[in-house]
Amino acid sequence: MRSSERATRDGRATRRLARRAALGAVLFALSLSALPLSGQSRPSAGGIYIIPIRGEINDITRDSVQRRVSEAREAGARALVFEMDTPGGLVTSARDICALIKNLPAEIHTVAWVNHDAISAGAMISVACREIVVAPVSTIGDCAPIMIGMEQIGEVEREKVESVIRSEFTGSAQQNGHDPELLLAMVTRGREVWWIERTDGGARRFVGPAEKRQLIDDVVLDQRQWRLVERYSDPVDGRPVNVAQPVCGEKELLTLTGRQAVGYGLATAIVGDDAQLASQLGVAGTPHRLEVSGWEAFAQWLNNPLIRGVLFLIFVVGATLEFKYPGTLIPAGVALVALLIFLAAPYAAGLADIWTLALLVIGLILLGIELFVLPGFGVVGLLGALLILVALVGTFVPREPSAPPFSLPTLPATWAGLKTGVITMSLSLLAAVTGLVFLTRYLPDSWLGRRLLLANPAAGPALAAPDPREQVQVGEIGEVLTPLRPGGRARFGDLILDVQSETAYVEVGERVKVVRHEGMMLFVRPLA
C-alpha cells in the first residue's frame, strides 16, 4: 500500500511539473512571437489575508492559490479568507485546494467567504474551511455528478465519481464541525433531509428519513424528545422564517441562499465587504488582498474558447499558406507558435491530458506519411486528420476523477467542455476556409505578397495579361519549382504559376502536365 501511495503521489507531482512546464511553454512561445478550532476561535489582531477564487476552477487556479497561500504564510498570516465566486470547475483541482486548506496549521484560521456563488467545486472548497461566511446575496451548494440535460447517469458511473466527492464532503464535515447530512445533500440527488430539534428547544440537527421516523414518527407524541423545526430567525432582520420540511426533497439537490446557510447553521454570518469581514473576525484594520498575478490571469485568458478558436484559425491559415507557398517560412513560424500556445494553455490548466497529445502526434505522423510517402489522399491521411481533430477537441475536455482515458463523459463540466470544443473548432475551420479563399485571391498581388512570395523572373507581355493562367492550356508541360504538397508553383515557359497536384506530392524539378482549369487553380499531374 505504501509503495502504491508513493507512486500515486509521484505521478501527481510529475503531472503538476509537466503542466507548469506547459505554462512556461506558453510564455516562451509568446516571446518568440487540519482539526476544527474549538468554539470557532478567532485570529489575533492583524494578519488577515483574502485570497479571491473567481471563475472556473482548474489547475492554474490551484497553482495560483498555492502560491498566494505560501505568500500569506511567509508574511505571518493568522487567518486566510478564501473569497468564493465560482460556478465550479475541475474536481481534481478543487480536491488539491481542499487538501491544501485542511493541512494548514491549526493556528491559521481558514474562512470561506461566499461572495457571491460557491457552486459545485466552489462548494467543496468552501466546506473545507473551518468557518463559512456569506454575502447578502449569495448561493452555495449543488455538487452532484449529473449528465447534461439534468438526467442521472448510470449507477456504476455515478458512484465512481460521486464517491470521490462524497468522501471529500464527509471529511470536511468531520474536521470542521459542519452537519454531514446537510453537506451530503449537496452531492447526492434524492437524499431527503429533515431539520429537527429537541422538544425542550435545545439542539438542532439534520437527519435522513430513517432517523426521522425513529425519533419522531414511530414515537408516541407525549414521549417524543425531538420534533420538526418550524421556523428560524432571519439573520438580517430577525423576522421568523417558516421552514419547509423536508429542507431537501428526495428529487432535489440542496442549494442554499446566503440567508438560508446562516439560518441552517452552515454559515456563521452575513458579510458585505472587507470592513465587515474584519469586524466579524474581531480584527481592527483592513485585511490584505492577494490577487492573481498578471501571468496567471493571462494563462486563464488563453484558455478562453474565443481566444483558442482564433489560435486554431491562425494555425490552419498559416500551415496552409506554407504548403501553398513553400519557403516563405513566416506562415510556418506563425502557425507553429499558434499551435504551441493552443496546446500548452489547456495542458497547463489541466484540461488536456497525455492521451490528447499522443493522439495528436500519431495523427501528424499518419498525415505526414500520406503527404510524403504514399500517393494520393486515402485512408491513412483521413485517419490522421481525424485523430488530429479528435485530439484538438479533446483539449477542451477536462479529465474526470477515477476515469480511464477515452471513457465517455459523465460530469456536466465534461459534456460542456466537449460541446464547447466542437463548436469552437467548427467555427474556426469555417472562418479559416473563408480567410484562405480571400488570401489566395488577393495575397499574391498585395504589397506583402509581392515581397514574400516567389515572383516571375522577367516582365513581358505575358505578365501584363489580366490573368496569366489563361495563357496556359490543358496538356501544356511545365517544371515544378517548389514541392507540390499538393499545392506549389511550376514554370510554364516564362510564367511561374500556382498549381495543384492531383497526386499528393511532386518533387522539385519534375515535369508536370496541365490536366484541367478549375476556377482560379491549375491542376497538374506528373509525367510518367
C-alpha positions in Angstrom: 0.0 0.0 0.0 2.8 2.4 0.9 4.6 1.9 -2.4 1.3 2.4 -4.4 0.5 5.6 -2.4 4.0 6.8 -3.1 3.7 6.0 -6.8 0.4 7.9 -6.8 2.0 10.9 -5.2 4.9 10.8 -7.6 2.5 10.6 -10.5 0.6 13.7 -9.3 3.9 15.6 -8.8 5.0 14.6 -12.3 1.8 15.8 -13.8 1.9 19.1 -11.9 5.5 19.7 -13.0 4.6 18.9 -16.6 1.7 21.4 -16.5 3.9 24.1 -15.1 6.3 23.4 -17.9 3.5 23.7 -20.3 2.6 27.1 -18.9 6.2 28.1 -19.3 6.0 26.9 -23.0 3.1 29.3 -23.4 5.2 32.3 -22.3 8.2 31.1 -24.3 6.1 30.8 -27.4 4.8 34.3 -27.0 8.3 35.6 -26.5 9.1 34.1 -29.8 6.1 35.9 -31.4 -6.2 20.4 9.9 -8.8 19.9 13.1 -11.5 22.4 13.8 -10.7 25.2 16.2 -12.6 24.8 19.4 -15.6 27.1 19.5 -14.5 28.6 16.2 -11.7 30.6 17.7 -10.7 33.9 16.1 -7.3 35.0 14.9 -5.5 37.6 17.0 -5.3 41.2 15.6 -3.6 41.6 12.3 -2.6 39.1 9.7 -5.8 38.5 7.7 -5.3 37.8 4.1 -8.1 37.5 1.5 -7.5 35.1 -1.4 -10.1 35.5 -4.1 -11.1 32.4 -6.2 -13.1 33.6 -9.2 -14.3 32.0 -12.4 -13.9 28.3 -13.4 -11.5 26.3 -11.2 -8.7 24.5 -13.0 -5.0 23.7 -12.4 -4.0 27.3 -13.0 -6.4 28.3 -10.2 -4.9 25.6 -7.9 -1.3 26.7 -8.6 -2.3 30.3 -8.0 -4.0 29.5 -4.7 -0.9 27.6 -3.6 1.4 30.5 -4.4 -0.8 33.0 -2.6 -1.2 30.8 0.5 2.6 30.5 0.6 3.0 34.3 0.4 0.4 34.8 3.2 2.1 32.3 5.4 5.5 33.8 4.9 4.0 37.2 5.8 2.8 35.7 9.1 -0.9 35.3 8.3 -3.2 34.4 11.2 -6.3 33.9 9.1 -6.8 33.1 5.4 -10.1 34.1 3.8 -11.0 32.4 0.5 -13.4 34.7 -1.3 -15.5 32.4 -3.4 -17.3 33.5 -6.6 -17.2 30.4 -8.9 -19.5 28.2 -10.8 -17.2 25.2 -10.2 -14.7 23.5 -12.4 -12.3 20.6 -12.3 -12.9 18.2 -9.3 -9.3 17.2 -9.3 -8.1 20.8 -8.9 -10.7 21.5 -6.3 -9.6 18.5 -4.2 -6.0 19.7 -4.3 -7.1 23.1 -3.0 -9.2 21.4 -0.3 -6.1 19.3 0.8 -4.0 22.4 1.0 -6.6 24.2 3.2 -7.2 21.2 5.5 -3.4 20.7 6.0 -2.7 24.2 7.1 -1.5 24.6 10.7 -4.2 24.8 13.4 -3.1 28.3 14.4 -4.1 29.6 10.9 -7.9 30.2 10.9 -9.5 29.4 7.5 -12.7 31.1 6.3 -14.7 30.7 3.1 -16.4 34.0 2.2 -19.1 33.1 -0.4 -19.3 36.3 -2.4 -21.4 35.6 -4.5 -21.5 32.0 -5.6 -19.9 28.8 -4.5 -21.4 26.1 -6.7 -20.1 22.6 -7.3 -16.3 22.6 -6.8 -16.7 26.0 -5.2 -18.9 24.5 -2.5 -16.4 21.7 -2.0 -13.6 24.3 -1.3 -15.9 26.3 1.0 -16.8 23.5 3.3 -13.1 22.6 3.6 -12.7 25.8 5.6 -13.3 25.9 9.3 -15.7 28.8 9.0 -18.1 30.0 6.3 -19.5 33.5 5.9 -21.7 34.7 3.1 -22.5 37.8 1.2 -26.0 39.3 1.5 -26.9 37.9 -2.0 -25.1 34.5 -2.4 -25.6 30.8 -3.2 -23.8 27.7 -2.1 -24.3 24.0 -3.0 -25.1 21.8 -6.0 -22.1 19.4 -6.3 -23.7 16.3 -7.8 -22.3 14.4 -10.8 -25.2 14.5 -13.3 -25.3 14.3 -17.0 -26.1 17.1 -19.4 -29.9 17.7 -19.6 -30.1 17.1 -15.8 -30.6 13.4 -16.2 -28.9 11.0 -13.8 -26.0 9.0 -15.1 -25.8 5.2 -14.6 -25.4 3.9 -11.1 -21.9 2.5 -11.6 -20.5 5.6 -13.4 -22.2 7.9 -10.9 -20.9 6.0 -7.9 -17.3 6.2 -9.2 -17.4 10.0 -9.4 -19.8 10.6 -6.5 -17.8 8.5 -4.0 -14.8 10.8 -4.5 -16.9 13.9 -4.0 -18.8 12.4 -1.1 -15.7 11.4 0.8 -14.4 15.0 0.4 -17.6 16.5 1.9 -17.7 13.9 4.7 -14.1 14.6 5.7 -14.8 18.3 5.7 -17.9 17.8 7.9 -15.9 15.8 10.4 -12.9 18.1 10.5 -14.8 21.4 10.6 -17.9 20.6 12.5 -20.4 21.0 9.6 -23.5 18.9 9.6 -22.8 15.9 7.4 -26.4 15.3 6.3 -26.7 18.9 5.1 -23.4 18.6 3.1 -24.1 15.2 1.5 -27.5 16.5 0.3 -25.4 18.9 -2.0 -23.7 15.8 -3.5 -26.4 13.1 -3.9 -29.6 13.8 -5.7 -32.6 12.2 -3.9 -31.1 12.4 -0.4 -34.0 13.5 1.7 -33.1 15.7 4.7 -35.2 16.8 7.6 -34.4 19.5 10.2 -35.2 18.5 13.8 -34.8 20.0 17.2 -35.2 18.8 20.8 -38.6 19.4 22.3 -37.1 21.5 25.1 -35.9 23.9 22.4 -32.3 22.7 22.7 -30.0 21.3 20.0 -31.0 21.2 16.3 -29.6 18.9 13.6 -30.3 17.4 10.2 -31.3 13.8 9.8 -32.4 11.4 7.0 -35.8 9.9 6.6 -34.9 6.7 8.6 -33.7 8.6 11.6 -36.6 11.0 11.4 -39.0 8.1 11.6 -37.1 6.6 14.5 -37.0 9.8 16.5 -40.4 11.3 15.7 -42.8 9.3 13.6 -42.5 6.0 15.5 -42.6 7.6 18.9 -45.7 8.3 20.9 -46.5 12.0 21.0 -46.0 12.6 24.7 -42.8 10.6 24.7 -41.1 12.4 21.8 -37.8 14.2 22.6 -37.4 15.5 19.1 -39.7 17.5 16.7 -39.5 19.1 13.3 -38.2 22.7 13.2 -41.0 25.0 12.2 -39.2 28.3 11.9 -35.9 30.1 12.3 -34.9 33.8 12.7 -33.8 35.6 9.5 -30.2 36.6 10.0 -30.7 40.1 8.5 -33.9 41.5 10.1 -34.7 38.9 12.7 -38.2 38.1 11.5 -39.3 34.5 11.8 -39.0 32.4 8.6 -41.1 29.3 8.1 -39.2 26.1 7.3 -40.5 23.9 4.5 -39.9 20.2 5.5 -38.1 18.3 4.3 -35.4 21.0 3.7 -34.2 18.9 0.8 -36.7 16.6 -1.0 -35.9 13.2 -2.5 -35.9 14.6 -6.0 -33.9 17.7 -5.2 -30.2 18.7 -4.9 -29.5 21.0 -2.0 -28.6 24.6 -2.9 -28.8 27.3 -0.2 -29.1 31.0 -0.3 -26.8 33.0 1.9 -29.6 33.7 4.4 -30.6 30.0 4.5 -26.9 29.0 5.0 -26.8 31.2 8.1 -30.2 30.2 9.3 -29.4 26.5 9.0 -26.1 26.9 10.8 -23.8 26.1 7.9 -22.5 29.7 7.8 -21.8 32.0 10.8 -22.6 35.5 9.5 -23.5 37.7 6.6 -20.6 39.9 5.4 -20.9 42.5 2.8 -17.4 44.0 2.5 -13.8 43.8 3.8 -14.5 46.0 6.7 -17.5 43.9 7.9 -15.3 40.8 7.4 -12.6 42.2 9.7 -15.2 43.1 12.3 -16.7 39.6 12.1 -13.3 38.2 12.7 -12.7 40.6 15.6 -9.7 42.4 13.9 -9.2 46.1 13.5 -7.9 47.4 10.2 -8.3 46.4 6.6 -7.4 42.8 5.5 -4.7 42.3 2.9 -5.8 41.1 -0.5 -3.7 38.7 -2.6 -5.0 38.8 -6.2 -4.0 36.6 -9.1 -0.8 37.6 -10.9 -0.7 39.1 -14.4 0.7 35.8 -15.8 -1.9 33.7 -14.1 -4.7 35.9 -15.4 -3.0 35.8 -18.8 -2.9 32.0 -18.8 -6.6 31.9 -17.8 -7.3 34.3 -20.7 -5.5 32.0 -23.1 -8.0 29.2 -22.2 -11.0 31.3 -23.3 -12.7 29.4 -26.1 -12.8 32.5 -28.3 -9.0 33.0 -27.9 -8.3 29.3 -28.6 -10.6 29.5 -31.7 -8.5 32.4 -33.0 -5.3 30.5 -32.3 -6.6 27.5 -34.2 -7.7 29.7 -37.1 -4.2 31.2 -37.3 -2.6 27.7 -37.2 -4.8 26.5 -40.1 -4.3 29.5 -42.3 -0.5 29.7 -41.6 0.1 26.0 -42.3 -2.0 26.1 -45.5 -0.2 29.1 -46.8 3.2 27.5 -46.1 2.2 24.4 -48.1 0.9 26.6 -50.9 3.9 28.9 -51.0 6.8 26.8 -49.6 10.0 28.5 -48.5 8.5 31.8 -47.1 8.8 30.4 -43.5 6.8 33.2 -41.9 3.4 31.5 -42.2 5.0 28.3 -40.9 6.6 30.1 -37.9 3.3 31.8 -37.0 1.4 28.5 -37.3 3.9 26.8 -35.1 3.7 29.5 -32.4 -0.2 29.4 -32.5 -0.2 25.6 -32.2 2.2 25.6 -29.2 0.0 28.1 -27.4 -3.2 26.3 -28.4 -1.8 23.1 -26.8 0.2 24.4 -23.9 -2.5 26.6 -22.4 -5.1 23.9 -21.8 -2.5 21.4 -20.6 -1.3 24.0 -18.0 -4.9 24.4 -16.9 -5.4 20.6 -16.5 -7.8 20.3 -19.5 -5.6 18.4 -21.9 -4.0 15.1 -20.9 -1.2 12.9 -22.1 -3.6 10.9 -24.3 -4.6 14.0 -26.1 -1.0 14.8 -27.1 -0.4 11.2 -28.0 -3.4 11.2 -30.4 -2.1 14.5 -31.9 1.4 13.1 -32.5 0.0 9.9 -34.1 -2.3 11.9 -36.3 0.5 14.1 -37.5 2.7 11.1 -38.3 -0.1 9.5 -40.3 -0.7 12.7 -42.2 3.0 13.1 -42.9 3.1 9.5 -44.3 0.2 10.3 -46.6 1.7 13.5 -47.8 5.3 12.5 -48.3 5.3 8.7 -48.7 2.0 7.4 -50.1 0.5 8.8 -53.3 -3.0 10.4 -53.3 -5.0 11.2 -50.2 -6.5 8.0 -48.9 -7.4 6.1 -45.7 -4.1 6.9 -43.9 -4.5 10.6 -44.5 -8.1 10.7 -43.5 -7.4 8.7 -40.3 -4.6 11.1 -39.4 -6.8 14.1 -40.0 -9.5 12.5 -37.9 -7.1 11.8 -35.0 -5.8 15.3 -35.1 -9.3 16.7 -34.9 -10.3 14.5 -32.0 -7.1 15.4 -30.1 -7.7 19.1 -30.6 -11.3 18.9 -29.5 -10.0 16.8 -26.5 -8.0 19.7 -25.3 -11.3 21.4 -24.3 -12.5 18.4 -22.2 -11.5 18.2 -18.6 -10.2 15.0 -17.0 -12.7 13.3 -14.7 -11.5 11.8 -11.4 -11.1 8.0 -11.4 -12.0 7.9 -15.1 -9.7 6.0 -17.6 -8.6 7.6 -20.9 -11.1 7.5 -23.8 -14.0 7.0 -21.4 -17.4 8.6 -22.1 -18.1 11.8 -20.3 -20.2 11.7 -17.1 -19.9 15.1 -15.4 -21.7 18.2 -16.6 -18.3 20.0 -16.9 -17.0 17.3 -19.2 -20.1 17.5 -21.5 -19.9 21.3 -21.5 -16.2 21.1 -22.5 -16.9 18.7 -25.3 -19.7 20.9 -26.6 -17.5 24.0 -26.4 -14.7 22.2 -28.3 -16.9 21.0 -31.1 -18.5 24.4 -31.6 -15.2 26.3 -31.3 -13.3 24.0 -33.8 -16.2 24.1 -36.3 -16.5 27.9 -36.3 -12.7 28.2 -36.5 -12.5 25.9 -39.5 -15.3 27.8 -41.3 -13.5 31.1 -40.6 -10.2 29.6 -41.8 -11.6 28.4 -45.1 -13.2 31.8 -45.7 -9.9 33.5 -44.9 -7.9 31.2 -47.1 -10.2 31.9 -50.1 -9.7 35.6 -49.5 -5.9 35.3 -49.1 -5.5 33.0 -52.1 -7.3 35.5 -54.3 -5.6 38.7 -53.1 -2.4 37.9 -51.3 -0.2 37.2 -54.4 -0.9 40.7 -55.8 -0.7 42.5 -52.4 2.3 44.6 -51.2 3.2 41.9 -48.7 2.7 39.0 -51.1 5.0 40.6 -53.7 7.8 40.7 -51.1 7.2 37.3 -49.6 6.3 35.1 -52.5 8.4 33.9 -55.4 7.9 36.3 -58.3 8.1 35.8 -62.0 11.7 36.3 -63.3 11.0 38.6 -66.1 8.5 41.2 -67.2 6.9 40.8 -70.6 3.7 40.7 -72.4 2.6 37.5 -70.6 3.0 39.3 -67.2 0.9 42.2 -68.3 -2.1 39.9 -69.1 -5.1 40.2 -66.8 -4.7 36.5 -65.7 -1.6 34.6 -66.7 -3.3 31.3 -66.0 -5.5 31.8 -69.1 -2.4 31.6 -71.3 -1.6 28.0 -70.2 -3.7 25.4 -72.0 -4.7 21.9 -70.9 -1.9 19.5 -71.9 0.9 22.1 -71.6 4.1 20.8 -69.9 5.8 22.6 -67.1 8.6 22.2 -64.5 8.0 22.1 -60.7 9.8 24.9 -58.9 8.6 24.1 -55.3 7.4 20.8 -53.8 3.8 20.2 -54.6 2.2 19.1 -51.3 -0.2 19.1 -53.2 0.0 22.9 -53.8 3.0 24.8 -55.0 4.5 26.6 -58.0 5.6 25.5 -61.5 7.1 27.2 -64.6 5.4 27.2 -67.9 7.7 29.0 -70.4 8.2 32.5 -69.0 5.4 32.1 -66.5 5.6 31.0 -62.9 2.1 30.0 -61.6 0.4 28.4 -58.6 -0.7 24.9 -59.4 -2.3 22.0 -57.5 -1.2 18.4 -58.0 -3.7 15.7 -58.5 -1.3 13.4 -56.6 -0.2 14.2 -53.1 3.4 15.1 -53.6 5.7 16.1 -56.5 9.4 16.7 -56.2 11.2 19.9 -57.4 12.4 19.6 -60.9 9.8 17.0 -62.1 7.8 17.7 -65.2 4.1 18.1 -64.9 1.2 18.3 -67.4 -1.8 20.6 -67.0 -4.9 18.4 -66.8 -7.7 21.0 -66.2 -8.6 24.5 -65.2 -10.9 24.8 -62.2 -11.8 28.4 -61.1 -8.5 30.2 -60.3 -6.5 27.0 -60.0 -4.5 24.9 -62.5 -4.5 21.2 -61.8 -1.4 19.2 -62.9 -0.2 15.6 -63.0 3.4 14.4 -63.1 4.6 12.8 -66.3 5.2 9.1 -66.2 
